[in-house]
Amino acid sequence: MRHLMARIAGRSVERPTPVIVAAVLLALIGAVAALRLEADRSPSSLVDKGSTTYKQTQAFYDQFGDEPVEILVKGDLQQLLLTSNLGKLLGLESCLSGKASGGHVFKGEPAPAPCAAIAKLNPSAVVFGPATFLNQFAIEANKLLQQQSQATVAKARQVAQQAVARARRQGFSPAETQQAGVSAGNQVLQQFQQQLLSLAVKYGQQGLPQVTNKQFVTSVICDPSMPLCQPKARLAAIVPSANSALISVRLRPGLSDAQRAQAISLFRQATEDPAFHLKRFSTFGPTPPSYVVSGVPVVFEGLAQELSPQIFILLAAALAAMLITLALVFRAPLRLLPLAIALGAAGITFGFLSLIGGSLTMASIAVLPVLIGLSVDYAIQFQARFVEAVREGSSATRAAVEAAARGGPVIATAGLATAGGFLVLVLSPIPMVRGFALLLVLGIAIAFALALTVGLSALSLLSPGRPDRPPAGGPSRLAKARARVNEALRPAYEFSARVGAALGRAGRRALAVSIAAPGRVLVVAAVLAAAGWGVGTQIPVISDIRELVPRNLPALQDVDQLENATGVSGLTYVTVTAPDLTDPKVISWMHAFEQRVLTRHGYSETAPSCQSPQTEICPEISLPDFLYGDSTSAPSQSRIRTDLRLLPHYVSQAMVTTDPKTGRPGNTGVITFGIKVMPFDQQKALIDDIRAQINPPGGPAAPPGVKAEVLGLPVLAADANSALSGSRYLVTVAGLLAVALVLVAVYRSARRALVPLIPIVLATGWSSLILWITGVPLNPMSATLGALVIAIATEFSVLLSARYYEERAAGGSLGEALRRAFARTGAAVAASGVTAIAGFAVLAFTNIRMLRDFGLVTVFDLGVALLGVLLVLPAALVWAEGGFQPAPTLIARFRRRGRPAPADVH
């Protein structure tokens, strides 16, 4: 490998300028492409696409439409539905459906601009709202009334004919015969009219069913047993309370992110269009009705728009902090070159992500600071080797080749081990985590290649005698400017030099302790790590999205309004498939299952309480609710079939599948539950209980042949978070095994491979202990904590241990080898570690909790990995030199050989 590295570096330094220019152009192209990356607006990256539940949920979306955009209409229900505002709502619902030709929703009036655009885009699969529901109900009621009227007239004609025939047989006169027929027919018509009158008296109905008939609207919407106009409980999906209505727009499956964003924007424009402004009637108070656009698609769209700019601003600030820190702590020629290499690697990596059609998730954004930290370390290590070669008398060109030959294999080994630790994350079922691993491994390869070629090419251009100056020819303007900057920063340089000297003295003393008492150091380190592993299970995991992002985000404020008004903010579906969906036993079981779930989670049918904090779940659009109506007994099969046949397609498409051949209702019905925003662990417990109630122990089981599935985005998110949290320690162990296998394969020595693993293993416990002490919680973005600790600790540990073995092979004693390794490679490791810590520390000052906690977690990881490796690795190396014996035996063995004990070596 040494020859390969030397050959690659040699070809690069032969023509350094073209290499540097090509790399710069490639990085710039990548950066431009990366600027086109958009934040992922879809929740699919957060869930397990390979799970059965995901496939079933996608099939549900194909049949019933995707997650809905919810338009909350705030205002007194009577003001919304018993006035001219109902016509405005009917027009808005027609507009949102996109089904109105050219967007014309009002007769004789031009189409509002948003409606025309929505009709062209056609983003809606199903629109379900109070105005269209009432209109369709009135249409179907009139159809039914017309059918019954026609049937009654036909029956009256038949009865009249029968009466005429009887009268003729009995010998009545023609006039008497005619009168008998008229009387018989009128009797049938009068009975029908009496039935209509009875219904009108029962429901307070006057006139034909139509949306302009207040009595009709009141009889359909309002609960007659409640004062004023309290909506019926089974209509909570469209009229959740007496002060709000709800329009649900199920998006068409298969929309792209851009189409979804455009649809949401058009929906907002429609609610703001003057054609749909709702009128305020003084009778109902001073507050005019208003619209709020929310729902799952809106939340993801809003988060993407709000968070992306803040994330890039924070990362820019982090880069500035790393630049200043690197300039102060890394006293070498072209001291900012490592950061330039890191930026180039980041630009190319994210440019590639853009070219393959990727998007920015929280995990892929987390790749950037990790990649920059590793890239800086690779470049610093090569640069440190270059400076050593120059000090030994080599020319700049020769020093670059020697740096590649000496440092290349070691740095490549560290990179391979680090990549192995991250590749374990590819086993995760979550696409976002897999993408994090693959993107980071790609970035590691690019960073190493740039450090080996571009970094050494740039260093080879330095003058041979003074590696801290450019070639001779007189000071240029750039050189003069740099001199002025250096003069201005001289106090900072002097301060950093004093701090560095103090840290150097502390490091030498710590090294002496590690050499003198390796057993004690390892025991203390192991005890602290064990404590960390013990308390690591108690570190809280924050998964409530409202706690992870700024509370002033408009998308979350709208979610709060939606939840306050309706009691829910997300939907969970239970699909029930049966051989015969009209079987009363099936409908009865569905109704009992729904009521059982509602009761177990705080909802009461007698006193609906969706707004109560104790209520976790509420009823939404469900097939058994419509079939049961106000009755408490199961409907007969004939009534079920009649109701399903008469149910408007507008209503049925949200509750039951349709047979594509016959157009009749299919064999799958839907029960929908509304749930509140809650932490994922609580949401997981709720979902699991819903599943358990399908066939509860000792309870009523589903009828034979009936299959029920719990589906929806809340189900997928809860399952994914549970899998992610549950596999955290498993991923850590797998990462350690992967690193061990890589090191064994490279070194072909179990002993040499396992010694660097000692501080790596212990660092995972130290990190957990620090997090537990400081009270910093974990969140979905820091779910890769174990892999992150392993990667950082592997980088440091492999580089230092390899340098130690190199010094030992050169004939140095144990103490000399450790001192040289830590004085040379250790200094470079410390410089890169401090630089990365400075960059991540900037994230601690954001108001985005997800990023702030991730920054703090990473700072702690870097800190414990750096300090742990510098303190524990020497003890592990000394321990290994003694054959892994306890410290007293080791010292005695050294003295029996006539060699100074480790305590005397320093």
Disulfide bonds with the S-S distance in Angstrom:
Cys95-Cys115 2.14
Cys222-Cys229 1.89
Cys610-Cys618 2.18
